[in-house]
Amino acid sequence: MTLTLAELVAFNTVLLAALLSPGAAMLFITRATVTGGRTAGIATGIGLGMAAAVWTLAALLGLDVVFSLFPWAYTALKVGGALYLIWIAIQTWRHANAPMGNAPLPRGRAVLSGMLLNFGNPKSMLFAAAVIVVIFPKGLAAIDIGFIVLNHLALELIFYTGLALALSTPQVRRGYLSLKPIFDRIAATLLGALGLRLILEK
């Protein structure tokens, strides 16, 4: 089977809609950027994008089949991701009133944090396992699979880099700082609720 332009356009459209929808990744990079600065935000976006691209590759190689044969694998990933979200929520809540330090978040740590979040983010997994299977036919050539994965990574990096640049402006940063305890507790509540929901839902 050969990749068509219509399939690629459909994939990119759905991907952009998914990126724009509020979720754990959006909350995570928002807080990383306004607390750690532009570099931390971009690095976090790189981690988020890399993990999402890996899920796309896994889906194109038969991720849905693996989850069907080994349901425990999906459950383990979901629970692990949920616990990570809850851990982030607890840390965010605990430090809501703490002033932000001047030391920027190391880029390597920011990239790793973004990767860990999206590796355990069911939104990324389900997007890969469901949407990709619907849009693309089976039996794509290796070069087409590689192109789709690189296309996904490029879109994620462009989107998150643009978001980090927008959020790192002095006006946004000052606004966040003035309401940091409120914003942090809202983010912690939403992330914690998402983590609990993932653990409790069947």
C-alpha distance (Angstrom), angle and dihedral (degrees) to the residues before:
residue distance angle dihedral
M1 . . .
T2 3.81 . .
L3 3.80 126.9 .
T4 3.81 113.3 -114.2
L5 3.78 130.1 -152.3
A6 3.82 91.0 -121.3
E7 3.81 91.0 56.9
L8 3.80 92.1 48.7
V9 3.82 92.3 48.7
A10 3.81 90.6 49.2
F11 3.80 91.0 49.8
N12 3.81 93.4 48.7
T13 3.80 91.7 47.8
V14 3.79 93.0 52.5
L15 3.81 91.4 43.1
L16 3.81 92.9 53.0
A17 3.80 90.2 48.7
A18 3.81 89.5 51.6
L19 3.81 92.2 48.6
L20 3.80 91.8 50.8
S21 3.80 93.9 50.2
P22 3.83 114.7 94.7
G23 3.77 114.0 -104.3
A24 3.78 146.2 129.7
A25 3.82 93.5 -66.4
M26 3.80 92.7 52.1
L27 3.81 92.4 49.1
F28 3.78 91.8 45.4
I29 3.79 97.5 51.9
T30 3.81 91.8 41.9
R31 3.78 92.3 57.0
A32 3.82 92.9 39.9
T33 3.80 90.8 54.3
V34 3.79 100.2 45.3
T35 3.80 92.6 43.6
G36 3.80 100.7 37.1
G37 3.78 102.1 27.8
R38 3.79 135.6 -121.5
T39 3.80 96.3 -49.3
A40 3.81 92.8 51.5
G41 3.80 90.7 47.9
I42 3.79 94.0 50.6
A43 3.82 91.3 45.4
T44 3.80 90.5 50.3
G45 3.80 89.1 50.3
I46 3.80 90.1 52.0
G47 3.80 89.6 54.6
L48 3.80 92.5 47.0
G49 3.80 91.4 48.5
M50 3.80 94.9 47.0
A51 3.80 92.6 51.9
A52 3.81 92.0 46.6
A53 3.81 90.7 50.6
V54 3.81 89.8 51.3
W55 3.82 89.6 53.9
T56 3.80 89.0 51.3
L57 3.80 91.1 51.5
A58 3.79 90.8 48.0
A59 3.81 91.1 50.5
L60 3.79 92.7 50.1
L61 3.80 89.0 50.1
G62 3.81 92.7 51.0
L63 3.80 109.5 -79.9
D64 3.81 91.8 155.9
V65 3.80 90.1 57.5
V66 3.80 91.4 51.5
F67 3.81 92.2 50.8
S68 3.82 90.4 47.6
L69 3.79 91.9 52.0
F70 3.80 95.0 40.3
P71 3.83 109.6 30.0
W72 3.79 89.5 170.7
A73 3.81 89.3 66.3
Y74 3.80 92.0 62.0
T75 3.80 91.1 43.4
A76 3.79 91.7 51.0
L77 3.79 92.3 49.8
K78 3.79 92.1 46.5
V79 3.80 94.6 48.9
G80 3.80 91.9 44.8
G81 3.79 90.7 50.9
A82 3.81 91.3 46.4
L83 3.80 92.1 52.3
Y84 3.80 90.4 49.4
L85 3.82 90.7 52.0
I86 3.80 90.6 49.5
W87 3.81 90.9 49.1
I88 3.82 90.4 51.9
A89 3.82 89.7 47.8
I90 3.81 92.5 52.2
Q91 3.79 93.0 48.1
T92 3.80 91.9 47.0
W93 3.81 92.3 50.0
R94 3.81 93.0 46.3
H95 3.79 92.6 52.7
A96 3.80 97.8 38.5
N97 3.81 92.7 110.6
A98 3.79 95.4 39.4
P99 3.81 116.2 105.1
M100 3.78 116.5 -114.7
G101 3.76 114.6 -103.2
N102 3.77 123.4 -128.0
A103 3.81 94.3 -126.6
P104 3.82 109.6 99.8
L105 3.81 119.6 -130.1
P106 3.83 109.5 -97.5
R107 3.80 110.3 -103.9
G108 3.79 93.7 -128.9
R109 3.78 91.7 53.5
A110 3.80 91.7 47.2
V111 3.82 91.8 51.0
L112 3.82 91.1 48.4
S113 3.80 92.2 48.1
G114 3.80 91.2 52.6
M115 3.80 91.5 48.2
L116 3.80 93.3 49.0
L117 3.79 91.6 49.7
N118 3.80 94.9 52.3
F119 3.79 94.6 39.7
G120 3.79 87.6 61.3
N121 3.80 96.5 34.4
P122 3.82 109.8 110.4
K123 3.80 89.1 -158.3
S124 3.80 89.2 65.8
M125 3.79 92.8 43.1
L126 3.79 94.9 48.2
F127 3.79 92.3 45.5
A128 3.77 89.6 53.9
A129 3.79 97.0 41.5
A130 3.81 97.5 44.0
V131 3.80 112.3 24.0
I132 3.78 96.9 41.9
V133 3.79 92.9 48.8
V134 3.81 89.4 53.0
I135 3.81 97.2 46.0
F136 3.78 102.8 40.3
P137 3.81 126.5 53.6
K138 3.76 122.1 -126.2
G139 3.76 120.7 -101.1
L140 3.80 99.0 43.2
A141 3.78 115.8 169.7
A142 3.79 118.2 -104.3
I143 3.81 91.3 -111.6
D144 3.82 90.7 54.4
I145 3.81 91.6 48.9
G146 3.79 90.2 50.3
F147 3.80 91.3 49.1
I148 3.82 92.4 50.8
V149 3.81 91.8 50.1
L150 3.81 93.1 47.8
N151 3.81 89.9 46.1
H152 3.82 89.8 52.5
L153 3.80 92.0 48.3
A154 3.81 92.0 48.3
L155 3.82 93.0 51.3
E156 3.80 92.0 48.0
L157 3.81 92.3 49.3
I158 3.81 93.3 47.3
F159 3.80 92.1 48.5
Y160 3.81 97.3 45.8
T161 3.80 93.7 42.1
G162 3.80 90.3 52.8
L163 3.79 90.4 47.2
A164 3.80 92.1 49.5
L165 3.80 91.5 49.4
A166 3.81 90.9 50.7
L167 3.81 94.2 46.5
S168 3.80 94.8 46.8
T169 3.80 95.2 63.6
P170 3.83 114.7 120.2
Q171 3.80 91.9 -115.7
V172 3.80 94.0 55.2
R173 3.80 92.2 43.5
R174 3.83 92.9 50.8
G175 3.78 90.6 47.6
Y176 3.79 91.4 51.0
L177 3.79 93.2 47.0
S178 3.78 92.0 52.6
L179 3.80 91.1 54.5
K180 3.81 99.5 27.8
P181 3.83 97.9 129.0
I182 3.81 91.3 51.3
F183 3.80 95.7 44.5
D184 3.81 93.3 45.1
R185 3.79 93.1 50.3
I186 3.81 91.7 47.5
A187 3.80 89.9 50.6
A188 3.81 91.6 45.8
T189 3.80 91.8 50.2
L190 3.80 93.4 49.2
L191 3.81 94.4 45.7
G192 3.80 92.1 45.6
A193 3.80 92.2 48.0
L194 3.80 90.6 50.6
G195 3.79 91.0 50.1
L196 3.81 92.7 49.5
R197 3.78 91.1 46.9
L198 3.79 91.1 53.7
I199 3.79 91.5 51.7
L200 3.80 95.5 45.6
E201 3.81 100.6 41.4
K202 3.79 119.2 88.3
